[in-house]
Amino acid sequence: MEPPATRAHRLRWALSDTFVIAGRSFSQLRAQPGQIAAELVAPVIMTILFGYVFGSAISLPGGGDYRDYLMPGIFMQVMALSAVAAATSVAEDMARGIIDRFRAQPIARMAVLAGRSFADMSKDWLSLATMSVCGLLIAGWRPHGTPLGTLAGFALLALFGYAMIWLGTYIGLLVKNGAQADAATFGWLFPMTFLANAFVPLEGLPGWLRAIADWNPMSAVVSAARELFGNPGSAAASWPLRHPVPASLCWSLLIIAVFAPLAVRRYRTAAPR
C-alpha cells in the first residue's frame, strides 16, 4: 500500500493513523485500571502529607493559606512526572517489538508517536480534573482568580504536561526496557520537582541553589499557575518568576520544539530490539 500522493491526502492519512494509534493506547489504559489508580493516588498522598502533616510547620513569607500555595505545585508535579509513564510505555513497546511492527506497516511515521502523545495528554487531563476535585474536597483549595484565568492556568499546566510527554517519549526510545526508562526519568525528575517553588518558598535556599531553582522550568510553571489561579506565591528574584506566564509558555514550547523532532528522528532510526 503506497502513501497518498497529494499533501492533503497525506495529512488526512496521518490524522487517521494518529487516531487509530491513540485508540490503541486508550484501550490499553482501560485494560490497566490499577495503573491509572496508582498514578492518581500518589498526588492525593502528597496533598495530605504536605497539606496536613508538614503544612502546619510551613509559613509563607507573604502570608496566605499554605494549601492554596501547595496545590499548584502538586498539579505541576503530576504533569512533570507524566514523562515517566510516557518513557516506560514507549520503552516496553520497543522491547516487545510492537514499535517495530508499526514501522513495518503503511502508517505515517509521525502518527505512532503523535497518537501515543495524544492519549497520554488525555490521561493528563483526567489527572488534573481528579486532582482539582481532591484539592477542593481534601485540601480546601480554591482558585481565587477569574474563571478565564483559572482555565488559562489549567491550560498552561496541560501544555507543560504535553511537553514532558515528548521528553519522556524520546528517553523511552533511547533505553532498552521499561525499567531503564523509569530509572532514566523518575530518578532525576522527582528530585527536580522539589528543587523548585512547588512545596516551599525559595527564600531560605543558598544563593547558588536558589539560582538553579529560579531557572528551573517547573518553578515558572508553578508561579504561572498560582498567578492565574489567584493563589498566594512567594518573592520573585529572577526574570522567569517575575514573568511566569510567558516564561512557562516559552519553556514548554521549547521542550516540545526540541524533543518532538528528536523523538520522531529516533523512532525512524532506532534499531530493532
PATOR-449505 format. One record per residue: z, x negated, y of N, C-alpha, C, O in turn. Coordinates in steps of 0.2 Angstrom, whole numbers, plus 2048, in hexadecimal, padded with zeros to 3 digits. Each point is the difference from the previous one (the first is absolute). Example, Ala and Ser with C-alpha at 12.3 -4.5 7.8 and 13.67 -1.06 7.14 Angstrom:
BEGIN
> nc3  nc1  nc2  cac3  cac1  cac2  cc3  cc1  cc2  oc3  oc1  oc2
> 827  7BE  7E4  800  804  806  800  7FC  806  803  7FB  7FF $
> 7F9  807  806  801  7FC  806  803  804  805  801  7FD  806 $
This chain:
BEGIN
> nc3  nc1  nc2  cac3  cac1  cac2  cc3  cc1  cc2  oc3  oc1  oc2
> 800  7FC  7FA  800  804  806  800  7FC  806  805  7FC  801 $
> 7F6  804  803  7FF  7FC  807  804  804  805  800  806  801 $
> 803  7F6  804  803  803  806  7FB  803  804  7FA  7FE  800 $
> 808  807  804  7FC  804  804  7FD  7FB  805  803  7FB  802 $
> 7F7  806  800  7FC  7FB  805  802  801  807  800  7FA  803 $
> 800  80C  800  801  800  807  808  7FF  802  804  801  7FB $
> 7FD  7FE  80B  807  7FF  802  804  806  7FF  806  800  7FE $
> 7F7  806  804  804  806  800  802  802  7F9  806  802  7FE $
> 7F5  7FC  7FD  802  802  7F9  805  7FB  7FD  804  802  7FC $
> 7FB  7F8  807  805  7FB  7FD  807  802  803  805  7FF  7FC $
> 7FC  803  80A  806  802  803  803  806  7FC  806  800  7FE $
> 7F6  805  800  802  806  7FC  802  7FE  7F9  805  802  7FD $
> 7F7  7F9  800  802  7FD  7FA  807  7FD  800  804  800  7FB $
> 7FD  7FC  80A  806  7FC  800  806  805  801  805  7FF  7FD $
> 7FA  806  808  806  805  801  801  803  7F9  806  802  7FF $
> 7F5  800  7FE  801  804  7F9  804  7FC  7FB  804  802  7FD $
> 7FA  7F7  803  803  7FC  7FB  807  7FF  802  805  7FF  7FC $
> 7FD  800  80B  806  7FF  803  805  806  7FD  806  7FF  7FE $
> 7F7  807  803  804  806  7FE  802  800  7F9  805  803  7FE $
> 7F6  7FB  7FE  801  800  7F9  805  7FB  7FE  805  802  7FC $
> 7FB  7F8  807  805  7FB  7FE  807  803  803  805  7FF  7FD $
> 7FB  804  809  806  802  802  803  806  7FC  806  800  7FE $
> 7F6  804  7FF  802  805  7FB  803  7FD  7FA  805  803  7FD $
> 7F8  7F7  801  803  7FD  7FA  807  7FD  801  805  801  7FC $
> 7FC  7FD  80A  807  7FD  802  805  806  801  805  7FF  7FE $
> 7F8  807  805  805  805  800  802  803  7F9  806  801  7FF $
> 7F5  7FF  7FD  802  802  7F9  805  7FB  7FD  805  802  7FC $
> 7FB  7F8  805  805  7FB  7FE  807  801  803  805  800  7FC $
> 7FB  802  80A  806  801  803  803  807  7FD  806  800  7FF $
> 7F6  805  800  803  806  7FD  803  7FE  7F9  805  803  7FD $
> 7F8  7F8  7FF  802  7FE  7FA  807  7FC  800  802  7FE  7FB $
> 800  7FF  80B  805  7FC  800  805  803  806  801  7FC  805 $
> 802  809  7F9  805  803  805  806  7FC  801  803  800  806 $
> 7FF  7FC  7F5  806  7FC  800  7FF  7FA  805  805  7FF  804 $
> 7F5  7FF  7FD  7FF  7FA  804  800  803  808  803  7FC  804 $
> 7FA  80A  7FD  800  802  807  808  802  801  802  7FF  806 $
> 801  804  7F6  807  801  801  804  7FA  802  805  800  804 $
> 7FA  7FB  7F8  804  7F9  801  7FE  7FE  807  805  7FD  804 $
> 7F5  803  7FE  7FE  7FE  807  803  804  806  801  7FD  805 $
> 800  809  7F9  803  805  805  808  7FF  801  803  801  805 $
> 800  7FD  7F5  807  800  800  803  7FA  803  805  800  803 $
> 7F7  7FA  7FD  803  7FA  803  801  801  807  805  7FE  802 $
> 7F6  805  802  802  800  807  806  805  802  803  7FF  804 $
> 7FE  806  7F7  805  805  801  807  7FC  7FF  805  801  804 $
> 7FB  7FA  7F7  806  7FC  7FF  801  7FB  806  806  800  802 $
> 7F5  7FE  801  800  7FB  806  803  804  806  804  7FE  803 $
> 7FA  808  7FD  802  805  806  808  801  7FF  804  7FF  805 $
> 7FE  803  7F5  807  801  7FF  804  7F9  801  806  800  803 $
> 7F8  7FB  7FA  803  7F9  801  801  7FE  807  806  7FE  802 $
> 7F5  802  802  800  7FE  807  803  805  804  804  7FE  805 $
> 7FA  808  7FA  802  805  805  808  802  7FF  803  801  805 $
> 7FF  7FF  7F5  807  802  7FF  805  7FA  7FF  806  800  802 $
> 7F8  7FB  7F9  804  7FB  7FE  800  7FB  806  806  7FE  802 $
> 7F5  7FF  800  7FF  7FB  805  800  803  807  802  7FC  805 $
> 7FC  80A  7FC  7FF  802  807  806  800  804  7FF  7FF  806 $
> 807  803  7F7  806  800  804  802  7F9  803  803  800  805 $
> 7FA  7FB  7F8  802  7F9  803  7FA  7FD  804  801  7FB  803 $
> 7FA  809  7FE  7FA  7FE  804  800  804  807  800  806  800 $
> 801  7F6  805  7FF  804  807  7FA  7FD  803  7FE  7FA  800 $
> 7FF  80B  804  7FA  7FE  804  801  7FE  807  804  803  803 $
> 7FA  7F7  7FF  801  7FD  806  7FF  805  806  804  800  805 $
> 7F7  804  7FB  7FE  805  805  803  807  7FF  7FF  805  804 $
> 805  7FC  7F6  803  806  7FF  7FB  804  7FC  7FB  7FE  7FF $
> 807  808  7FF  7FC  805  7FC  803  800  7F9  804  7FC  7FD $
> 7F9  809  7FF  802  801  7F9  7FC  7FB  7FC  7FA  800  800 $
> 80A  7FD  7FB  7FD  7FB  7FC  7FB  803  7FB  7FB  7FD  7FE $
> 806  809  800  7FC  803  7FB  7F9  802  803  7FB  7FF  7FC $
> 805  803  80A  7FA  801  804  7FC  7F9  800  7FA  800  800 $
> 80A  7FB  801  7FD  7F9  801  7FD  7FE  7F9  7FB  7FC  7FF $
> 809  806  7FB  7FE  7FD  7FA  7FA  803  7FD  7FC  7FC  7FD $
> 803  80B  804  7FB  803  7FC  7F9  7FD  801  7FC  7FF  7FB $
> 802  800  80B  7F9  7FC  801  7FF  7FA  7FC  7FB  7FE  7FE $
> 80B  7FE  801  800  7FA  7FC  7FF  801  7F9  7FC  7FD  7FD $
> 807  809  801  7FF  802  7F9  7F9  802  7FE  7FD  7FE  7FB $
> 800  806  80A  7F9  802  800  7FB  7FA  7FF  7FC  7FF  7FC $
> 806  7FC  809  7FC  7FA  7FF  800  7FC  7FA  7FB  7FE  7FD $
> 80B  801  800  801  7FD  7FA  7FC  803  7FA  7FD  7FD  7FC $
> 803  80A  804  7FC  803  7FB  7F9  7FF  801  7FD  7FF  7FB $
> 800  801  80B  7F9  7FE  801  7FF  7F9  7FE  7FB  7FF  7FD $
> 809  7FC  805  7FF  7F9  7FE  800  7FF  7F9  7FB  7FC  7FE $
> 809  807  7FE  800  7FF  7F9  7FB  804  7FC  800  7FF  7FA $
> 7FC  805  80A  7FA  803  7FC  7FB  7FA  7FE  7FC  801  7FB $
> 805  7F9  808  7FC  7FB  7FD  801  7FE  7F9  7FC  7FD  7FD $
> 80B  803  801  802  7FE  7FA  7FD  805  7FA  7FD  7FD  7FC $
> 803  809  806  7FD  805  7FB  7F9  7FF  7FF  7FD  800  7FB $
> 7FF  7FF  80B  7F9  7FF  800  7FE  7F9  7FC  7FC  801  7FC $
> 808  7FA  805  7FE  7FA  7FD  802  800  7F9  7FC  7FE  7FC $
> 809  806  802  802  800  7F8  7FA  804  7FD  7FE  7FE  7FA $
> 800  808  809  7FC  804  7FC  7F9  7FD  800  7FD  801  7FA $
> 801  7FC  80B  7F9  7FC  800  800  7FB  7FA  7FC  7FF  7FC $
> 80A  7FD  804  800  7FA  7FC  800  803  7F8  7FD  7FD  7FC $
> 807  808  803  800  803  7F9  7F9  803  7FE  7FE  7FF  7FB $
> 7FF  804  80A  7F9  802  7FE  7FB  7FA  7FF  7FC  800  7FB $
> 805  7FB  809  7FC  7FA  7FE  802  7FD  7F9  7FB  7FE  7FD $
> 80B  802  802  802  7FD  7F9  7FE  804  7FA  7FE  7FD  7FB $
> 802  809  806  7FD  805  7FB  7F9  800  800  7FD  803  7FB $
> 7FF  7FA  809  7F9  800  800  7FD  807  803  7FA  801  800 $
> 80A  803  804  7FD  806  802  7FC  7FE  806  7FB  803  801 $
> 807  7F9  804  7FC  7FE  805  7F9  7FD  7FE  7FB  801  803 $
> 805  7FB  7F8  7FA  7FD  7FD  7FB  806  7FE  7FA  7FF  801 $
> 809  806  7FC  7FC  806  7FE  7FD  803  806  7FA  802  800 $
> 80A  7FF  805  7FD  803  806  7FA  7FC  803  7FB  803  802 $
> 806  7F6  7FE  7FB  7FC  803  7FA  800  7FB  7FA  7FF  803 $
> 806  803  7F7  7FA  801  7FC  7FD  806  801  7FA  801  7FD $
> 809  804  806  7FD  807  801  7FC  800  807  801  7FC  804 $
> 7FA  809  7FC  7FD  800  807  804  804  805  7FF  805  802 $
> 806  7F7  800  805  803  805  800  7FB  806  7FF  7FA  800 $
> 801  809  806  800  7FC  806  806  7FC  800  806  801  7FE $
> 7F9  7F8  804  805  7FB  7FF  806  802  805  806  7FF  7FD $
> 7F9  803  809  806  802  804  803  806  7FD  806  801  802 $
> 7F7  803  7FA  803  807  7FF  807  7FF  7FB  804  803  801 $
> 7FC  7F8  7FB  805  7FF  7FB  807  7FE  804  805  804  7FF $
> 7FA  7F7  806  806  7FF  804  802  805  805  806  801  801 $
> 7F4  802  802  802  805  805  803  806  7FD  804  803  803 $
> 7FA  7FF  7F7  803  806  7FD  807  7FF  7FE  804  804  801 $
> 7FD  7F6  7FD  807  7FE  7FE  805  800  806  805  803  800 $
> 7F8  7FA  806  804  800  806  801  807  803  805  801  802 $
> 7F6  803  7FD  801  807  802  806  804  7FC  804  803  803 $
> 7FC  7FC  7F7  805  803  7FC  807  7FD  801  805  804  801 $
> 7FB  7F5  800  806  7FD  802  803  803  807  806  801  801 $
> 7F5  800  804  802  802  806  803  807  800  804  802  803 $
> 7F9  802  7F8  802  807  7FF  808  800  7FE  804  804  802 $
> 7FD  7F7  7F9  807  7FF  7FE  804  7FE  806  806  802  800 $
> 7F8  7FA  804  804  7FE  806  802  806  804  805  801  803 $
> 7F6  804  7FE  801  806  804  806  804  7FD  804  803  803 $
> 7FB  7FD  7F6  806  804  7FC  806  7FD  801  805  803  801 $
> 7FB  7F6  7FF  807  7FC  801  803  802  807  806  801  801 $
> 7F5  7FF  804  803  801  807  802  807  801  806  801  803 $
> 7F7  804  7FA  802  807  800  807  800  7FD  805  803  802 $
> 7FC  7FA  7F8  806  801  7FC  806  7FC  804  805  803  800 $
> 7F9  7F7  802  805  7FD  804  802  803  806  806  800  803 $
> 7F6  804  801  801  804  806  805  805  7FE  805  801  804 $
> 7FA  803  7F7  804  805  7FD  807  7FD  7FF  805  803  802 $
> 7FB  7F7  7FA  807  7FD  7FE  803  7FE  807  807  801  800 $
> 7F6  7FC  805  803  7FE  806  803  806  803  805  7FF  803 $
> 7F7  807  7FD  803  806  804  806  802  7FC  805  802  804 $
> 7FB  7FF  7F6  805  803  7FC  806  7FB  7FE  806  803  800 $
> 7F9  7F7  7FF  805  7FB  7FE  803  7FC  806  806  800  800 $
> 7F6  7FE  804  802  7FB  805  801  804  807  803  7FD  804 $
> 7FB  809  7FC  800  803  807  7FB  7FD  805  802  801  806 $
> 7F9  7FC  7F8  7FB  7FD  804  7FC  806  804  7FF  805  7FD $
> 800  7FA  809  7FC  804  804  7FB  7FD  804  802  7FB  804 $
> 7F8  806  7FC  7FB  7FE  806  801  803  806  800  806  800 $
> 802  7F6  805  801  803  807  7FA  800  805  801  802  806 $
> 7FA  7FB  7F8  7FA  800  804  7FC  807  800  802  805  7FD $
> 7F8  7FA  805  7FC  806  800  7FC  801  7F9  800  7FB  7FD $
> 7FE  80B  802  7FD  801  7F9  7FA  7FC  7FF  7FF  7FD  7FB $
> 7FD  802  80B  7FA  7FB  800  802  7F9  7FE  7FD  7FC  7FC $
> 809  802  808  802  7F9  7FF  803  7FF  7F9  7FF  7FB  7FD $
> 804  80A  800  802  800  7F9  7FB  7FF  7FB  800  7FC  7FB $
> 7FA  808  806  7FA  800  7FC  7FD  7F9  800  7FE  7FD  7FB $
> 802  800  80B  7FD  7F9  802  804  7FB  7FC  7FE  7FB  7FD $
> 809  806  803  804  7FB  7FD  7FF  800  7F8  800  7FB  7FD $
> 7FF  80B  800  7FF  800  7F9  7F9  7FD  7FF  7FF  7FD  7FA $
> 7FC  805  80A  7F9  7FD  7FF  800  7F8  800  7FD  7FD  7FD $
> 807  800  808  801  7F9  800  803  7FD  7FA  7FD  7FB  7FD $
> 808  809  800  803  7FD  7FA  7FB  801  7FA  7FF  7FB  7FC $
> 7FD  80A  804  7FB  801  7FB  7FB  7FB  800  7FD  7FD  7FB $
> 801  801  80B  7FA  7FB  801  803  7F9  7FE  7FC  7FC  7FD $
> 80A  803  804  803  7F9  7FE  801  800  7F8  7FE  7FB  7FD $
> 803  80B  800  801  801  7F9  7F9  7FE  7FD  7FF  7FD  7FB $
> 7FB  806  808  7FA  7FF  7FE  7FE  7F9  800  7FC  7FD  7FC $
> 806  800  80A  7FE  7F8  800  804  7FC  7FB  7FD  7FC  7FD $
> 809  806  801  804  7FD  7FB  7FD  801  7F9  800  7FC  7FC $
> 7FD  80A  803  7FC  801  7FA  7FA  7FB  7FF  7FF  7FE  7FA $
> 7FE  801  80B  7FA  7FB  800  803  7F9  7FE  7FD  7FC  7FD $
> 808  802  806  803  7FA  7FF  802  7FF  7F9  7FF  7FB  7FC $
> 805  80A  801  802  801  7F9  7FA  800  7FB  800  7FC  7FB $
> 7FA  807  807  7FA  800  7FC  7FD  7F9  7FF  7FE  7FE  7FB $
> 802  7FF  80B  7FD  7F9  7FF  805  7FB  7FC  7FD  7FD  7FC $
> 809  804  805  805  7FC  7FC  7FF  802  7F8  800  7FB  7FC $
> 800  80B  803  7FF  802  7F9  7F9  7FE  7FD  800  7FF  7FA $
> 7FB  800  80A  7FA  7FD  7FD  800  7F8  7FF  7FC  7FD  7FC $
> 809  800  807  801  7F9  7FF  804  7FE  7FA  7FF  7FA  7FD $
> 806  80A  801  805  7FE  7FB  7FD  803  7F9  7FB  803  7FF $
> 809  7FB  7FB  7FD  801  7FA  803  807  7FD  7FD  803  7FB $
> 809  7FF  807  803  806  7FD  804  803  805  802  7FE  805 $
> 801  808  7F9  804  804  804  807  7FD  802  802  800  806 $
> 801  7FC  7F5  806  7FC  802  7FF  7FB  805  804  7FF  805 $
> 7F7  7FD  7FB  7FE  7FB  805  7FF  804  807  802  7FD  805 $
> 7FA  809  7FB  7FF  803  806  807  802  803  800  800  806 $
> 804  803  7F6  807  802  803  803  7FA  803  803  801  805 $
> 7FD  7F9  7F7  804  7FB  803  7FD  7FD  806  803  7FD  805 $
> 7F6  804  7FC  7FC  7FD  805  800  804  806  7FE  7FE  806 $
> 805  808  7FA  801  805  806  807  801  801  802  7FF  806 $
> 801  804  7F5  807  802  802  805  7FA  802  804  801  804 $
> 7FA  7F9  7F8  805  7FB  802  800  7FD  807  805  7FD  802 $
> 7F6  805  802  800  7FE  807  800  806  805  803  7FF  805 $
> 7FA  806  7F8  800  806  805  807  803  801  802  802  805 $
> 802  7FF  7F6  806  803  800  805  7FC  805  803  803  804 $
> 7FD  7F6  7FB  804  7FD  805  7FD  800  808  804  801  804 $
> 7F6  800  7FC  7FD  800  807  802  807  803  800  800  806 $
> 801  805  7F6  802  807  803  807  7FF  803  802  804  805 $
> 802  7F7  7F9  807  7FF  803  7FF  7FB  806  805  800  804 $
> 7F6  7FC  7FC  7FF  7FB  805  7FC  803  806  7FB  7FE  802 $
> 808  808  800  7FC  804  805  806  805  803  806  7FF  7FE $
> 7F8  805  806  805  804  804  801  807  7FC  802  805  803 $
> 7FD  7FB  7F6  800  806  7FD  807  803  7FF  801  806  801 $
> 804  7F6  7FE  806  802  7FE  806  7FE  805  805  804  800 $
> 7FA  7F6  803  805  7FE  805  7FC  7FD  806  7FA  7FE  7FF $
> 809  803  807  7FD  7FD  806  7FF  7F8  7FF  804  7FD  7FC $
> 7F8  800  808  7FE  7F9  7FF  804  7FC  805  7FF  7FA  7FF $
> 805  809  805  804  7FC  805  804  7FA  7FD  801  7FB  803 $
> 802  806  7F7  805  7FC  7FD  7FC  7FA  7FC  804  7FC  7FE $
> 7F6  804  802  7FC  7FB  7FC  800  7F9  804  7FF  800  806 $
> 801  7FA  7F6  7FE  7FA  804  7FA  800  803  7FB  804  7FE $
> 804  7F8  807  7F9  800  804  7FA  800  7FC  7FB  803  801 $
> 805  7F8  7FA  7FA  7FE  7FC  7FF  806  7FC  7FA  802  7FE $
> 80B  801  7FF  7FF  805  7FB  7FE  807  804  7FC  804  7FD $
> 807  7FD  809  7FE  806  804  7F9  7FF  802  7FC  806  800 $
> 801  7F5  801  7F9  7FF  802  7FC  802  7FA  7FA  804  801 $
> 807  7FA  7F9  7FD  803  7FA  800  807  7FF  7FB  804  7FF $
> 80B  7FF  802  801  807  800  7FC  804  805  7FE  805  7FF $
> 802  7F8  807  7FD  804  806  7F8  800  7FE  7FD  805  802 $
> 801  7F6  7FB  7F8  800  7FF  7FF  803  7F9  7FA  7FF  7FE $
> 80B  803  7FE  7FE  803  7FA  7FD  807  801  802  804  804 $
> 7F8  7FD  7F9  7FC  806  801  805  806  7FF  7FF  806  803 $
> 805  7FA  7F8  805  805  7FE  804  802  806  802  806  801 $
> 800  7F5  803  805  802  806  7FC  804  805  802  805  803 $
> 7F7  7F9  7FE  7FC  804  805  7FF  807  7FD  801  805  804 $
> 7FE  7FC  7F6  7FF  807  7FD  807  804  801  7FF  806  801 $
> 806  7F7  7FD  807  804  801  801  802  807  802  805  801 $
> 7FD  7F6  803  801  801  808  7FC  806  802  802  804  804 $
> 7F7  7FC  7FA  7FB  805  802  803  807  7FD  7FF  805  804 $
> 803  7FB  7F6  802  806  7FD  806  803  804  801  806  801 $
> 804  7F6  801  806  802  803  7FE  802  807  802  805  803 $
> 7F9  7F8  800  7FE  802  807  7FD  807  800  801  804  804 $
> 7FA  7FD  7F7  7FD  806  7FF  804  806  7FE  7FF  806  802 $
> 806  7F8  7FA  805  805  7FD  805  802  805  804  805  800 $
> 7FD  7F7  806  805  801  804  807  7FD  7FE  805  803  802 $
> 7FB  7F9  7F9  806  7FD  7FD  803  7FA  803  7FC  7FD  804 $
> 80A  802  7FC  803  7FA  803  7FD  7F9  7FE  7FE  800  7FA $
> 801  7FB  80A  7FD  7FA  7FE  805  7FA  802  806  802  802 $
> 7F7  7F8  7FF  804  7FB  802  7FC  7FC  805  7FA  801  801 $
> 809  7FA  802  7FD  7FC  805  7FA  7FC  7FE  800  7FE  7FA $
> 7FB  802  80A  7F9  7FD  7FE  7FF  7FA  804  800  800  806 $
> 800  7FA  7F7  7FF  7FA  803  7F9  7FD  7FF  7FF  7FB  804 $
> 7FD  808  7F8  7F9  7FD  7FF  7FB  805  802  802  806  800 $
> 7F8  7F8  800  7FA  805  802  800  805  7FB  7FF  806  802 $
> 801  7F9  7F7  7FF  805  7FB  805  806  801  7FF  805  7FE $
> 807  7F9  804  805  805  800  801  803  807  803  806  800 $
> 7FA  7F7  805  800  803  806  7FA  805  800  800  805  804 $
> 7FB  7FA  7F8  7FA  805  800  7FF  801  7F8  7FB  7FE  7FE $
> 809  806  7FF  800  800  7F9  7FA  805  7FD  7FE  7FE  7FB $
> 800  807  809  7FB  804  7FE  7F9  7FC  7FF  7FD  800  7FB $
> 801  7FD  80B  7FA  7FC  7FF  800  7FA  7FB  7FC  7FE  7FD $
> 80A  7FF  803  801  7FA  7FB  800  803  7F9  7FD  7FC  7FC $
> 806  809  802  800  802  7F9  7F9  803  7FF  7FD  7FE  7FA $
> 7FF  805  80A  7F9  801  7FF  7FC  7FA  7FF  7FC  800  7FB $
> 805  7FB  809  7FC  7FA  7FF  802  7FC  7F9  7FB  7FE  7FD $
> 80B  802  802  802  7FD  7F9  7FD  804  7FA  7FD  7FC  7FC $
> 803  80A  804  7FE  804  7FA  7F8  7FF  800  7FE  7FF  7FA $
> 7FF  802  80B  7F8  7FF  800  7FE  7F9  7FE  7FB  7FF  7FD $
> 809  7FC  806  7FF  7F9  7FE  801  7FF  7F8  7FC  7FD  7FD $
> 809  806  800  801  7FF  7F9  7FA  803  7FC  7FE  7FD  7FB $
> 800  809  807  7FB  803  7FD  7F9  7FC  801  7FD  7FF  7FB $
> 802  7FF  80B  7FA  7FC  801  800  7FA  7FC  7FA  7FD  7FE $
> 80B  800  801  800  7FA  7FC  800  801  7F8  7FC  7FD  7FD $
> 809  807  801  801  801  7F9  7FB  805  7FC  7FF  7FF  7FA $
> 7FE  806  80A  7FB  804  7FD  7FA  7FC  7FE  7FE  801  7FA $
> 7FF  7FC  80A  7FA  7FC  7FE  802  7FA  7FB  7FC  7FF  7FB $
> 80A  7FE  805  801  7FB  7FB  801  804  7F9  7FE  7FD  7FB $
> 805  809  805  801  803  7FA  7F9  802  7FD  7FF  7FF  7FA $
> 7FD  804  80A  7F9  802  7FD  7FC  7F9  7FE  7FD  801  7FA $
> 804  7FA  80A  7FD  7FA  7FD  803  7FD  7FA  7FC  7FE  7FB $
> 80A  802  804  804  7FE  7FA  7FE  805  7FA  7FF  7FD  7FB $
> 800  809  807  7FE  805  7FA  7F9  7FE  7FE  7FF  801  7FA $
> 7FD  7FD  80A  7F9  7FF  7FE  7FF  7FA  7FC  7FC  7FF  7FC $
> 809  7FC  805  7FF  7F9  7FD  805  7FF  7FB  800  7FB  7FD $
> 805  809  802  806  7FF  7FB  7FD  7FF  7F9  7FC  804  7FE $
> 806  7F7  7FF  7FE  7FF  7F9  803  805  7FB  806  802  801 $
> 7F7  800  7FA  803  805  7FB  806  7FD  7FD  801  7FA  7FF $
> 804  80A  7FF  807  7FD  7FD  800  802  7F9  805  7FF  7FD $
